[in-house]
């Protein structure tokens, strides 16, 4: 730096880059590093630092995407404890948290650590449950980690090893490949900087090989060599551009730099580059294609389009199973192709198959139960009621019940042992508050909670639940009474509107049939009183299909057929409903469901410790003063029997499994009213992101499919079901209303109106023909029917029309026939 430099290329490590960056900041000299990948070097603290390789910020996000892709939730980070290692793993932790994963254990070691120190480190890491190891170290100690891991048996099946770009850099720089080294790395997944296979790169590799044979140069090079080559050309292009723009290279002394007493640094000889800021901006504007790809910087001074190859090491080399880029994530298509297409969604991301350690192709689970000798701490609610579900027991394991048997059966299906201890939660005098149990699991005071724990929204925000092993939901239970028989029970099948409409249609259809049959049928003729009786008799006799009058007209038969079909349906429905009312014992309650309970002001019983209290207060807005805590089934029975007036409750709101057991124990003295108004289930609670929750969910589904879950249910919860009908207090729950039959009445009404319209149109047509007759014809009609003294048809009054309708159809046809024959005679004599 004493030689008035305008740019510095290097160093190869992040730690040294941190030191030198302070120097170049004072001298205004851009520092281009092709090997320092520490993400914090791009901070505002180092304005003259320019990274010409990819930042570990992107590499750690690529590792996080790999962890998410294979479904792992926890990893163990092994890293060198310096700026490079610490800052890289810090970014990894942030990236994993966005994927709902985490670093469960950090294993740092000092630079240049001995083999024994690394051995102790890996032994401690192996005691953890995670089997996914991320190795972010320097090349000089990286292979020692895998050597120690192999000696400890940590490179066998079920283990996952992910190495950052240090490992491919070591392997690419070593030719020929060392067989012993490759044996240590079988199944490892590693990341390598992606550099496109351009002609420029291929030509450089060819020249490098020729140089190697001529001058016996090093046997290989890695991606950092490409970035180093491009860094030199970047400075050259920038210098050329600066000179073309008329830039000058001048230096000045900095009064802040002076030698101190006894200092050997010779700081006074260092000079400040006056054009440093201008040259830095020129470097940031450069845009060309180098060996490593496009050389261009973004606003954060990082190279654009960061990408990595995903490698799987096996045999004597490695194979590429895909790519990762900041643009499209994981893919089997090269990033430079994807840049021309829309970004990949997470559902379209894909990698080729991997051969994992131990030569297995199935994706490892990524965790095992820890070998540190610490069994699971499982909280169990210390209930004072409903001990069939969970209760304290004197014999091992110290608890018993339906929930415990389900948990033990599910654990036995797991492919690995799960040592655990049950710890009772609660004082045994009252039921514990279940929200508190869940909170204790979230606070790491317990590893899990097993019992009748309902899966509700606010609890899922704290812990992870397994698949529900029992369906549940809130119901209302209330005291019921038997419906007393009534002498007027025969009226109950129909509602009052239904009775009125049915009776009205009987009279309406009878009148319509009388109108249609009156001109044709002698049985529907006679004195007015007799005809009125005929209408009533015919109408109601059709109810029993016992009418004696025959229908003659076509219209009357059509109406009667439709009406008899309606009567058949009504009769059948009435008979079925009345049979049910008189033969099936029915119960009634003043409470009809949760809606009537909310609208009332009567007290409501709630099980002590249940989530139902919070649900009624927070969701249904029921006043806390109305809620009464009940501890056991005995208090349930007493409170319901006393009722609101006797110091009890009007109803109890509780979960369905408890209520079914309660009703069975009380011989169905109390019943559920209304519908189940929430849907939920019981599950086992674990800490967030616990892999046990997933494996136990699979085991619970297996128990359900093979019938073992039902067998456990029958063992503990065998009870008689209360299946009798429950009717509302007014007894109208099973009454048939007009809503069920209005379609039938509509069809019948339409048929009647159409028949009447057709009938009156036909009669009016006949009446008009008679209106044009001459006086002689009218007198003849009056003589034939012996109705002397009537007004003539010529004066067409309404009374004349009614009199005409009252005539028999046969008489009208006879008169028309005679008139037609009389009209023909004069015409014949005239022709003669």
Buried (B, 14 or more C-beta within 10 A) or exposed (E): BEEBBBBBBBBEBBBBBBEBBEBBBBBBBBBBBBBBBBBBBBEEEBBBBBBBBBBBBBBBBBBBBBBBBBEBBBBBBBBBBBBBBBBBBBBBBEBBEEBEBBBBBBBBBEBEBEEEBBBBBBEEBBEBBBBBBBBBBBBEBBBBBBBBBBEBEBBBEBBBBBBBBBBBBBBBBBEEBEEEBBEBBBBBBBBBBBBBEBEBBEEBBEEBEEEBEEEEEEEBBBBBBBBBBBBBBBBEBBBEBBEEEEBEBEBEEBEEBEEEEEEEEEBBEBBBBBBBEBBBEBBBEBEEBBBBBBBBBEEEBBBEBBBBBBBBBBEEEBEBBBBBBBBBBBBEBBBBEBBEEEEBEEEEBBBEEBBBBEEBEEBBBBBBBBEEEEEBBBBBBBBBBBBBBBBBBEEEEBBBBBBBBBBBBBBEBBEEEBEBEBBBBBEEEBBBBBBEBBBBBBEEEBBBBBBBBBBBEEBBEBBBBBBBBBEBBBBBBBBBEEBEEEEEBEEBBBBEEBEEBBEEBBEBBBBBBBBBBBBBBEBBBEEEEEEEEBBEBBBBBBBEEEBEBEBBBEBBBBBBEBBBEBBEEBEEBBEEBBEBBEEEEBBBBBBBBBEBBEEBEBBBBBBBBBBBBBBBBEEBEBEEEBBBBBBBBEBBBBBBEEBBEEEBBBBBBBBBBBBBBBBBBBEBBBBBBBEBBBEBBBBBBBBBBBBBBBBBBBBBBBBBEEEBBEEBBEEBBEEEEBEBBBBBBEBEEBBBEBEEBEEBBEBBBEBBEEBBEBBBEEBEEBBEEBEEBEEEBBEBBBEEEEEEEEEEBEEBEEEBBEBBBEBBBEEBEEBEEBBEEEEEEEEEEEEE
